[in-house]
Amino acid sequence: MVIKMGDSEAELDQIRAILADDAKLSEVTKAVFDAVDEDRSGQIDKKELKKAMLQVSQEAGIAPPSEEQVTSALQCLDTDGSGTIDVHEFKELIRQLLESIKG
Ligand SMILES: [Ca+2]
């Protein structure tokens, strides 16, 4: 599943529905997580995060992330300090992302 950064009512309704339903949010998280976790380790490491951020920036038509931005995103997401992002940490990211789109 691709999360579009659109703002049409239908898309906003879909985002609200996902945020209101934890099972749905987990499903979306898992789909995105698996796409980013290329080596299927169950953890997103810095290299994978960088690639994902690069892809998002390309699709959004913005400048690619700097090394510092990738590092700070990783530190921000890695709430247990393991150096990688697990699916629970990733779920918080997706939740915040959807919350910010929903406005
Ligand atoms: Ca972690």
Backbone and ligand atoms as CSV (ligand in chain L), in Angstrom:
chain,resi,resn,atom,element,x,y,z
A,1,MET,N,N,0.837,-1.197,0.000
A,1,MET,CA,C,0.000,0.000,0.000
A,1,MET,C,C,0.872,1.248,0.000
A,2,VAL,N,N,0.478,2.192,-0.817
A,2,VAL,CA,C,1.219,3.446,-0.910
A,2,VAL,C,C,0.432,4.533,-0.201
A,3,ILE,N,N,1.102,5.257,0.669
A,3,ILE,CA,C,0.440,6.374,1.331
A,3,ILE,C,C,0.658,7.609,0.483
A,4,LYS,N,N,-0.403,8.126,-0.044
A,4,LYS,CA,C,-0.299,9.327,-0.871
A,4,LYS,C,C,-0.451,10.555,0.013
A,5,MET,N,N,0.326,11.569,-0.311
A,5,MET,CA,C,0.279,12.796,0.468
A,5,MET,C,C,-0.813,13.725,-0.062
A,6,GLY,N,N,-1.868,13.165,-0.582
A,6,GLY,CA,C,-2.935,13.985,-1.143
A,6,GLY,C,C,-3.797,14.595,-0.068
A,7,ASP,N,N,-4.688,15.471,-0.465
A,7,ASP,CA,C,-5.560,16.080,0.541
A,7,ASP,C,C,-7.026,16.035,0.119
A,8,SER,N,N,-7.357,15.100,-0.759
A,8,SER,CA,C,-8.751,14.985,-1.144
A,8,SER,C,C,-9.549,14.420,0.032
A,9,GLU,N,N,-10.842,14.706,0.051
A,9,GLU,CA,C,-11.688,14.241,1.161
A,9,GLU,C,C,-11.648,12.726,1.306
A,10,ALA,N,N,-11.648,12.012,0.176
A,10,ALA,CA,C,-11.650,10.549,0.213
A,10,ALA,C,C,-10.385,10.043,0.894
A,11,GLU,N,N,-9.256,10.656,0.577
A,11,GLU,CA,C,-7.991,10.238,1.184
A,11,GLU,C,C,-7.966,10.567,2.671
A,12,LEU,N,N,-8.499,11.729,3.021
A,12,LEU,CA,C,-8.539,12.105,4.436
A,12,LEU,C,C,-9.446,11.159,5.212
A,13,ASP,N,N,-10.549,10.762,4.604
A,13,ASP,CA,C,-11.447,9.799,5.245
A,13,ASP,C,C,-10.717,8.488,5.495
A,14,GLN,N,N,-9.934,8.071,4.511
A,14,GLN,CA,C,-9.181,6.825,4.617
A,14,GLN,C,C,-8.157,6.923,5.759
A,15,ILE,N,N,-7.506,8.066,5.837
A,15,ILE,CA,C,-6.515,8.273,6.899
A,15,ILE,C,C,-7.184,8.256,8.266
A,16,ARG,N,N,-8.337,8.919,8.379
A,16,ARG,CA,C,-9.071,8.923,9.654
A,16,ARG,C,C,-9.482,7.506,10.044
A,17,ALA,N,N,-9.910,6.725,9.044
A,17,ALA,CA,C,-10.339,5.347,9.304
A,17,ALA,C,C,-9.171,4.510,9.819
A,18,ILE,N,N,-7.987,4.722,9.242
A,18,ILE,CA,C,-6.799,3.978,9.675
A,18,ILE,C,C,-6.429,4.365,11.112
A,19,LEU,N,N,-6.465,5.672,11.393
A,19,LEU,CA,C,-6.089,6.141,12.728
A,19,LEU,C,C,-7.085,5.686,13.794
A,20,ALA,N,N,-8.311,5.477,13.398
A,20,ALA,CA,C,-9.347,5.072,14.355
A,20,ALA,C,C,-9.326,3.568,14.621
A,21,ASP,N,N,-8.578,2.835,13.817
A,21,ASP,CA,C,-8.597,1.373,13.893
A,21,ASP,C,C,-7.167,0.853,14.030
A,22,ASP,N,N,-6.811,0.417,15.234
A,22,ASP,CA,C,-5.433,0.014,15.501
A,22,ASP,C,C,-4.982,-1.159,14.635
A,23,ALA,N,N,-5.901,-2.080,14.340
A,23,ALA,CA,C,-5.560,-3.230,13.501
A,23,ALA,C,C,-5.203,-2.765,12.086
A,24,LYS,N,N,-5.945,-1.783,11.613
A,24,LYS,CA,C,-5.681,-1.228,10.283
A,24,LYS,C,C,-4.332,-0.520,10.262
A,25,LEU,N,N,-4.061,0.211,11.336
A,25,LEU,CA,C,-2.792,0.935,11.429
A,25,LEU,C,C,-1.625,-0.059,11.431
A,26,SER,N,N,-1.804,-1.166,12.151
A,26,SER,CA,C,-0.763,-2.198,12.181
A,26,SER,C,C,-0.536,-2.790,10.797
A,27,GLU,N,N,-1.626,-2.971,10.076
A,27,GLU,CA,C,-1.564,-3.544,8.733
A,27,GLU,C,C,-0.782,-2.630,7.779
A,28,VAL,N,N,-1.116,-1.337,7.839
A,28,VAL,CA,C,-0.431,-0.350,7.000
A,28,VAL,C,C,1.044,-0.297,7.382
A,29,THR,N,N,1.310,-0.258,8.692
A,29,THR,CA,C,2.684,-0.203,9.178
A,29,THR,C,C,3.488,-1.384,8.651
A,30,LYS,N,N,2.921,-2.579,8.761
A,30,LYS,CA,C,3.598,-3.804,8.342
A,30,LYS,C,C,3.940,-3.750,6.855
A,31,ALA,N,N,2.994,-3.290,6.047
A,31,ALA,CA,C,3.210,-3.232,4.596
A,31,ALA,C,C,4.365,-2.292,4.253
A,32,VAL,N,N,4.367,-1.111,4.891
A,32,VAL,CA,C,5.437,-0.148,4.613
A,32,VAL,C,C,6.758,-0.665,5.179
A,33,PHE,N,N,6.700,-1.212,6.385
A,33,PHE,CA,C,7.902,-1.727,7.052
A,33,PHE,C,C,8.575,-2.806,6.201
A,34,ASP,N,N,7.773,-3.754,5.708
A,34,ASP,CA,C,8.324,-4.846,4.899
A,34,ASP,C,C,8.971,-4.331,3.617
A,35,ALA,N,N,8.389,-3.259,3.059
A,35,ALA,CA,C,8.950,-2.683,1.835
A,35,ALA,C,C,10.298,-2.028,2.124
A,36,VAL,N,N,10.433,-1.442,3.316
A,36,VAL,CA,C,11.680,-0.754,3.674
A,36,VAL,C,C,12.740,-1.752,4.153
A,37,ASP,N,N,12.288,-2.771,4.883
A,37,ASP,CA,C,13.192,-3.775,5.460
A,37,ASP,C,C,13.609,-4.780,4.386
A,38,GLU,N,N,14.513,-4.336,3.526
A,38,GLU,CA,C,14.861,-5.113,2.340
A,38,GLU,C,C,15.504,-6.454,2.644
A,39,ASP,N,N,16.302,-6.515,3.714
A,39,ASP,CA,C,16.980,-7.780,4.024
A,39,ASP,C,C,16.146,-8.669,4.956
A,40,ARG,N,N,14.897,-8.216,5.222
A,40,ARG,CA,C,13.968,-9.020,6.043
A,40,ARG,C,C,14.527,-9.361,7.420
A,41,SER,N,N,15.281,-8.431,7.994
A,41,SER,CA,C,15.879,-8.684,9.310
A,41,SER,C,C,14.893,-8.399,10.430
A,42,GLY,N,N,13.777,-7.745,10.101
A,42,GLY,CA,C,12.820,-7.367,11.141
A,42,GLY,C,C,13.205,-6.062,11.820
A,43,GLN,N,N,14.271,-5.453,11.332
A,43,GLN,CA,C,14.743,-4.169,11.856
A,43,GLN,C,C,15.077,-3.294,10.661
A,44,ILE,N,N,14.813,-2.004,10.796
A,44,ILE,CA,C,15.235,-1.073,9.759
A,44,ILE,C,C,16.519,-0.415,10.244
A,45,ASP,N,N,17.587,-0.622,9.486
A,45,ASP,CA,C,18.849,0.001,9.887
A,45,ASP,C,C,19.014,1.327,9.145
A,46,LYS,N,N,20.127,1.990,9.425
A,46,LYS,CA,C,20.330,3.333,8.883
A,46,LYS,C,C,20.331,3.343,7.354
A,47,LYS,N,N,20.940,2.330,6.774
A,47,LYS,CA,C,21.027,2.244,5.315
A,47,LYS,C,C,19.624,2.138,4.694
A,48,GLU,N,N,18.794,1.309,5.316
A,48,GLU,CA,C,17.428,1.125,4.808
A,48,GLU,C,C,16.594,2.388,5.018
A,49,LEU,N,N,16.792,3.035,6.163
A,49,LEU,CA,C,16.060,4.270,6.445
A,49,LEU,C,C,16.441,5.357,5.445
A,50,LYS,N,N,17.723,5.434,5.136
A,50,LYS,CA,C,18.208,6.440,4.198
A,50,LYS,C,C,17.572,6.237,2.823
A,51,LYS,N,N,17.522,4.991,2.412
A,51,LYS,CA,C,16.937,4.667,1.120
A,51,LYS,C,C,15.448,5.036,1.079
A,52,ALA,N,N,14.757,4.752,2.177
A,52,ALA,CA,C,13.329,5.073,2.251
A,52,ALA,C,C,13.110,6.582,2.219
A,53,MET,N,N,13.948,7.316,2.971
A,53,MET,CA,C,13.812,8.777,3.000
A,53,MET,C,C,14.126,9.382,1.638
A,54,LEU,N,N,15.094,8.790,0.955
A,54,LEU,CA,C,15.475,9.254,-0.378
A,54,LEU,C,C,14.306,9.070,-1.348
A,55,GLN,N,N,13.670,7.917,-1.232
A,55,GLN,CA,C,12.540,7.601,-2.098
A,55,GLN,C,C,11.370,8.566,-1.852
A,56,VAL,N,N,11.101,8.823,-0.570
A,56,VAL,CA,C,10.014,9.750,-0.222
A,56,VAL,C,C,10.322,11.145,-0.759
A,57,SER,N,N,11.571,11.588,-0.612
A,57,SER,CA,C,11.917,12.935,-1.060
A,57,SER,C,C,11.812,13.056,-2.578
A,58,GLN,N,N,12.165,11.976,-3.275
A,58,GLN,CA,C,12.046,11.993,-4.731
A,58,GLN,C,C,10.582,12.090,-5.147
A,59,GLU,N,N,9.746,11.286,-4.479
A,59,GLU,CA,C,8.322,11.298,-4.819
A,59,GLU,C,C,7.666,12.621,-4.458
A,60,ALA,N,N,8.157,13.240,-3.391
A,60,ALA,CA,C,7.581,14.513,-2.949
A,60,ALA,C,C,8.195,15.691,-3.700
A,61,GLY,N,N,9.249,15.419,-4.492
A,61,GLY,CA,C,9.892,16.469,-5.258
A,61,GLY,C,C,10.669,17.442,-4.391
A,62,ILE,N,N,11.228,16.947,-3.274
A,62,ILE,CA,C,12.033,17.803,-2.401
A,62,ILE,C,C,13.482,17.320,-2.400
A,63,ALA,N,N,14.364,18.120,-1.816
A,63,ALA,CA,C,15.788,17.785,-1.812
A,63,ALA,C,C,16.025,16.478,-1.040
A,64,PRO,N,N,16.981,15.666,-1.480
A,64,PRO,CA,C,17.284,14.425,-0.765
A,64,PRO,C,C,17.777,14.720,0.645
A,65,PRO,N,N,17.532,13.791,1.580
A,65,PRO,CA,C,17.951,14.026,2.965
A,65,PRO,C,C,19.471,14.008,3.087
A,66,SER,N,N,19.999,14.852,3.966
A,66,SER,CA,C,21.434,14.837,4.230
A,66,SER,C,C,21.731,13.698,5.209
A,67,GLU,N,N,23.019,13.403,5.343
A,67,GLU,CA,C,23.451,12.359,6.282
A,67,GLU,C,C,22.977,12.698,7.702
A,68,GLU,N,N,23.040,14.009,8.050
A,68,GLU,CA,C,22.622,14.458,9.389
A,68,GLU,C,C,21.124,14.219,9.595
A,69,GLN,N,N,20.341,14.475,8.546
A,69,GLN,CA,C,18.892,14.279,8.661
A,69,GLN,C,C,18.535,12.814,8.866
A,70,VAL,N,N,19.267,11.931,8.156
A,70,VAL,CA,C,19.018,10.494,8.322
A,70,VAL,C,C,19.382,10.079,9.748
A,71,THR,N,N,20.537,10.553,10.217
A,71,THR,CA,C,20.980,10.216,11.573
A,71,THR,C,C,19.997,10.722,12.619
A,72,SER,N,N,19.528,11.954,12.461
A,72,SER,CA,C,18.619,12.498,13.473
A,72,SER,C,C,17.251,11.822,13.406
A,73,ALA,N,N,16.816,11.429,12.199
A,73,ALA,CA,C,15.546,10.700,12.081
A,73,ALA,C,C,15.654,9.352,12.787
A,74,LEU,N,N,16.798,8.688,12.595
A,74,LEU,CA,C,17.008,7.387,13.230
A,74,LEU,C,C,17.006,7.520,14.755
A,75,GLN,N,N,17.725,8.531,15.255
A,75,GLN,CA,C,17.795,8.721,16.710
A,75,GLN,C,C,16.427,9.056,17.288
A,76,CYS,N,N,15.685,9.833,16.517
A,76,CYS,CA,C,14.360,10.259,16.962
A,76,CYS,C,C,13.395,9.059,17.029
A,77,LEU,N,N,13.511,8.150,16.057
A,77,LEU,CA,C,12.583,7.017,15.967
A,77,LEU,C,C,12.987,5.863,16.875
A,78,ASP,N,N,14.299,5.750,17.099
A,78,ASP,CA,C,14.828,4.611,17.843
A,78,ASP,C,C,14.635,4.841,19.338
A,79,THR,N,N,13.410,4.645,19.817
A,79,THR,CA,C,13.103,5.014,21.205
A,79,THR,C,C,13.774,4.105,22.227
A,80,ASP,N,N,14.138,2.860,21.853
A,80,ASP,CA,C,14.802,1.989,22.822
A,80,ASP,C,C,16.329,2.028,22.682
A,81,GLY,N,N,16.827,2.889,21.766
A,81,GLY,CA,C,18.263,3.072,21.633
A,81,GLY,C,C,19.031,1.877,21.110
A,82,SER,N,N,18.363,1.007,20.343
A,82,SER,CA,C,19.028,-0.194,19.836
A,82,SER,C,C,19.854,0.097,18.582
A,83,GLY,N,N,19.674,1.282,17.995
A,83,GLY,CA,C,20.407,1.621,16.778
A,83,GLY,C,C,19.655,1.261,15.509
A,84,THR,N,N,18.548,0.548,15.662
A,84,THR,CA,C,17.705,0.208,14.512
A,84,THR,C,C,16.241,0.464,14.894
A,85,ILE,N,N,15.389,0.456,13.889
A,85,ILE,CA,C,13.970,0.727,14.125
A,85,ILE,C,C,13.179,-0.563,13.960
A,86,ASP,N,N,12.457,-0.945,15.004
A,86,ASP,CA,C,11.625,-2.146,14.881
A,86,ASP,C,C,10.198,-1.741,14.481
A,87,VAL,N,N,9.363,-2.737,14.291
A,87,VAL,CA,C,8.032,-2.452,13.745
A,87,VAL,C,C,7.187,-1.607,14.701
A,88,HIS,N,N,7.429,-1.718,16.010
A,88,HIS,CA,C,6.656,-0.919,16.974
A,88,HIS,C,C,7.066,0.554,16.903
A,89,GLU,N,N,8.372,0.763,16.795
A,89,GLU,CA,C,8.865,2.134,16.664
A,89,GLU,C,C,8.387,2.738,15.347
A,90,PHE,N,N,8.367,1.902,14.320
A,90,PHE,CA,C,7.944,2.349,13.000
A,90,PHE,C,C,6.461,2.721,12.999
A,91,LYS,N,N,5.680,1.988,13.783
A,91,LYS,CA,C,4.248,2.249,13.850
A,91,LYS,C,C,3.965,3.659,14.385
A,92,GLU,N,N,4.788,4.081,15.345
A,92,GLU,CA,C,4.640,5.438,15.878
A,92,GLU,C,C,4.906,6.482,14.800
A,93,LEU,N,N,5.899,6.192,13.959
A,93,LEU,CA,C,6.223,7.095,12.851
A,93,LEU,C,C,5.026,7.217,11.908
A,94,ILE,N,N,4.461,6.066,11.541
A,94,ILE,CA,C,3.318,6.069,10.619
A,94,ILE,C,C,2.144,6.822,11.249
A,95,ARG,N,N,1.929,6.587,12.552
A,95,ARG,CA,C,0.837,7.266,13.236
A,95,ARG,C,C,1.023,8.788,13.194
A,96,GLN,N,N,2.251,9.210,13.510
A,96,GLN,CA,C,2.520,10.650,13.507
A,96,GLN,C,C,2.399,11.245,12.112
A,97,LEU,N,N,2.859,10.476,11.131
A,97,LEU,CA,C,2.781,10.922,9.741
A,97,LEU,C,C,1.323,11.125,9.331
A,98,LEU,N,N,0.499,10.140,9.646
A,98,LEU,CA,C,-0.922,10.211,9.288
A,98,LEU,C,C,-1.619,11.331,10.062
A,99,GLU,N,N,-1.263,11.477,11.339
A,99,GLU,CA,C,-1.836,12.558,12.151
A,99,GLU,C,C,-1.515,13.921,11.527
A,100,SER,N,N,-0.268,14.045,11.031
A,100,SER,CA,C,0.138,15.335,10.482
A,100,SER,C,C,-0.554,15.610,9.148
A,101,ILE,N,N,-0.849,14.557,8.389
A,101,ILE,CA,C,-1.563,14.749,7.115
A,101,ILE,C,C,-3.021,15.114,7.396
A,102,LYS,N,N,-3.573,14.417,8.370
A,102,LYS,CA,C,-4.977,14.621,8.733
A,102,LYS,C,C,-5.202,16.072,9.195
A,103,GLY,N,N,-4.185,16.610,9.891
A,103,GLY,CA,C,-4.243,18.003,10.341
A,103,GLY,C,C,-5.115,18.212,11.580
L,1,CA,CA,CA,15.138,0.327,18.125
